[in-house]
């Protein structure tokens, strides 16, 4: 008897716009995946093995990005399923929802302990998008176990509110001590991203993604689904992935795995599933 | 030359979808339909302008507002511009001056005034250097379903439940890690909302 593949639900809140490419990346990683509407029955949602909250503009970013979606009933269900150990990955707006819901950093369960504040960029304001380099700081989470600690991975960001901040004294230091800082912005050669544009939003300690203490809930601002295949990588990007793109000569190479696919492969690895050949 | 402090207040003259969404979230998603009747919103900019007189300072801001769309879009916004009678950063009687007996005002701003810095950069890119400081506050005007009294011990906890995000069911209008907030009560008392 063949073991059925784990099923992932990509949650679509009103105003999200990355659910289909996120689903495609999850499927490419070897998992079954459905787009699940935010107002769908939670009795069906609990049947899934894991969850991805994709990017976009839930509720048009009204009040604060992610703040209204965080109050939806479905988030209660996601919280409970995460407490049972199921993996939950929030990407960009999905990350904003997880922070506003207190699902990460989760040191005090369910308490809002951080915010994703308005970007701070010299002589710029508002929405900002660019390819960033990320250093994998923890390779044990549901979103990073297919990488190795210290890997440098190019993945694009696109947001106006992506600056990880906390008013709780010592919380950021605790996150580093607990290995809950999963991804940090860096230079193409892993150098520290002290300032813009390597740190694209002024995020505290260049944090790009965090997890709960158990590592089964991860909130990350970069968009791995936009780097799931090599053809999505810009040819002028510094570092080995840019070189790989420049050297690609055929469709097989172009449609091969990109630097962001291991985020979804990590999800597959969480269940012991093998990545599908892409 | 001296720094004149001006207050620019901007509100929508069309229906405010953001306020409607926030009201729905508070009443339905957060379960406070017995407590909150209505919610409206306006932006209040605190501007410091270097000028020889208040009238000159006002003219600088008037021109920016009327011609650049940086602060307001004349197709959908209305605005008023006035001298700030009290120094920025302290209690401001104008915040609560128009509140009804059953209304409170919740003021929210970025902790690091990122939006103020952004608009200052944009103004400087236009070659205008007279505007020296800018900070944006959002004033939420919350109509309660009853008239509160100063003796009510549960009033401030209720306003915090509306105003300060602490969990999935509690707090919407500000995130205490990225924003500061304060409340003005109908009798004029002003308090910070973060506990």
Contacts between the chains, C-beta under 8 A, distances in Angstrom:
chain1	res1	chain2	res2	distance
A	59	B	21	5.7
A	60	B	17	7.4
A	60	B	18	7.9
A	60	B	21	7.7
A	62	B	17	7.0
A	62	B	18	4.4
A	62	B	21	4.5
A	62	B	22	6.7
A	63	B	18	6.6
A	63	B	21	7.1
A	63	B	22	5.2
A	63	B	25	7.6
A	63	B	172	6.1
A	63	B	173	6.6
A	64	B	175	6.1
A	64	B	179	8.0
A	67	B	25	7.9
A	67	B	165	6.6
A	67	B	172	6.0
A	67	B	175	7.2
A	68	B	21	5.9
A	68	B	22	7.4
A	68	B	25	4.9
A	68	B	29	7.5
A	68	B	172	7.3
A	70	B	165	7.9
A	70	B	168	6.1
A	71	B	25	5.1
A	71	B	29	3.8
A	71	B	30	5.9
A	71	B	168	6.6
A	71	B	169	7.0
A	71	B	172	6.8
A	72	B	29	6.3
A	73	B	29	7.5
A	75	B	168	5.7
A	76	B	168	6.3
A	79	B	168	6.6
A	100	B	165	6.2
A	100	B	175	6.9
A	101	B	167	7.8
A	101	B	168	4.8
A	102	B	166	7.7
A	102	B	167	5.1
A	102	B	168	6.3
A	110	B	167	5.2
A	110	B	168	6.3
A	111	B	166	6.3
A	111	B	167	5.8
A	112	B	165	4.9
A	112	B	166	5.4
A	112	B	167	6.1
A	112	B	171	7.4
A	112	B	175	6.6
A	112	B	176	7.5
A	112	B	177	7.2
A	113	B	177	7.2
A	114	B	177	5.3
A	115	B	175	4.0
A	115	B	176	7.7
A	115	B	177	3.6
A	115	B	178	3.4
A	115	B	179	7.3
A	116	B	178	7.2
A	117	B	110	6.8
A	117	B	111	7.3
A	117	B	112	7.2
A	117	B	114	6.7
A	117	B	175	7.9
A	117	B	177	7.6
A	117	B	178	3.6
A	117	B	179	7.9
A	118	B	110	5.9
A	118	B	114	4.0
A	118	B	115	6.1
A	118	B	118	7.8
A	118	B	178	7.5
A	119	B	114	7.1
A	120	B	112	6.8
A	120	B	114	5.2
A	120	B	117	7.2
A	123	B	121	5.2
A	123	B	125	7.5
A	124	B	118	7.7
A	124	B	121	7.3
A	125	B	114	7.9
A	125	B	115	7.6
A	125	B	117	7.7
A	125	B	118	2.9
A	125	B	119	7.3
A	125	B	121	6.3
A	125	B	122	6.5
A	126	B	118	6.8
A	163	B	114	8.0
A	163	B	178	7.7
A	165	B	111	7.5
A	165	B	177	5.4
A	165	B	178	5.3
A	166	B	177	5.0
A	167	B	111	7.4
A	167	B	176	5.8
A	167	B	177	4.6
A	167	B	194	7.8
A	168	B	177	7.4
